[in-house]
Structures are given as structure tokens and as C-alpha cells.
Amino acid sequence: ENPAQIGRGYVAITILDVNDNAPEFAMEYETTVCENAQPGQVIQKISAIDKDDPPNGHQFYFSLTAEAANNHNFTLQDNKG
């Protein structure tokens, strides 16, 4: 690994709440993408939790901002979970 060939980027994710407990990520994520990653390759799966009732009644969805949605380097895929 050559440190001169490493780039870093940050992703800002806004979590919106509709009741008293805000959703949270299930864990902290740190993602690495290799330069030879193939198109369509999964690079990170993310999950969120919500402490509000009912425990099995909440569904989450993730979306890209309009600016990011027009950048075809990254996409989101719903895993129906």
C-alpha cells in the first residue's frame, strides 16, 4: 500500500425523525473502496435502527441527494430488509 496513492472522502448522511426517538445507524461504518472495484460491486451495506414503538413497525429508506443521484459513480440498492 503506497500512502501517496490513497485518497479520502467523507459522506454526510442526514437522518430525519418523525417522532420522539431519532433513527440511528446500527453501528459505525468506515468504508474502503479499491481503485479496481468493478461497476455494480457492493462496497458497503448500511442499516438503521429506531427505538420507537412498535419494534417491528418501522421501515427505513435511504436516498441520494439530487446532486449525488446525478453522479453515476455511486448508487443505492434497497436490500428489502
SEBA-857229 format. One record per residue (C-alpha): residue in one letter; x, y, z. Coordinates in steps of 0.5 Angstrom, whole numbers. Example, Ala and Ser with C-alpha at 12.3 -4.5 7.8 and 13.67 -1.06 7.14 Angstrom:
% residues 2
  tiro      u      v      w
     A     25     -9     16
     S     27     -2     14
This chain:
% residues 81
  tiro      u      v      w
     E      0      0      0
     N      3      7     -2
     P      1     12      2
     A      2     17     -4
     Q     -4     14     -7
     I     -9     14     -2
     G    -15     19     -2
     R    -20     20      3
     G    -27     23      2
     Y    -33     24      7
     V    -40     22      6
     A    -45     26     10
     I    -52     23     12
     T    -58     26     15
     I    -63     22     19
     L    -70     25     19
     D    -74     24     25
     V    -82     23     25
     N    -83     22     33
     D    -79     22     40
     N    -73     18     38
     A    -69     19     32
     P    -66     13     28
     E    -59     11     29
     F    -54      7     25
     A    -54      0     27
     M    -46      1     28
     E    -41      6     26
     Y    -38      5     19
     E    -32      6     15
     T    -31      4      8
     T    -26      3      4
     V    -26      3     -4
     C    -21      0     -8
     E    -19      3    -15
     N    -20     -3    -18
     A    -27     -4    -16
     Q    -32     -7    -21
     P    -38     -3    -23
     G    -44     -5    -19
     Q    -40     -8    -14
     V    -43     -7     -7
     I    -38     -3     -3
     Q    -42     -2      4
     K    -48     -5      7
     I    -52      0     12
     S    -57     -1     17
     A    -61      4     22
     I    -65      2     28
     D    -71      6     31
     K    -72      6     39
     D    -79      8     38
     D    -85      3     39
     P    -87     -1     35
     P    -81     -5     35
     N    -82     -9     28
     G    -87     -3     25
     H    -81      2     23
     Q    -79      2     16
     F    -73      6     13
     Y    -71      8      7
     F    -64     11      4
     S    -64     16     -2
     L    -58     20     -5
     T    -59     28     -6
     A    -61     30    -12
     E    -53     32    -14
     A    -51     25    -12
     A    -56     22    -16
     N    -54     25    -22
     N    -47     22    -21
     H    -47     15    -23
     N    -40     13    -20
     F    -45     11    -14
     T    -52      8    -13
     L    -56      6     -7
     Q    -59     -1     -7
     D    -65     -3     -3
     N    -64    -10      0
     K    -71    -10      2
     G    -69    -11     10
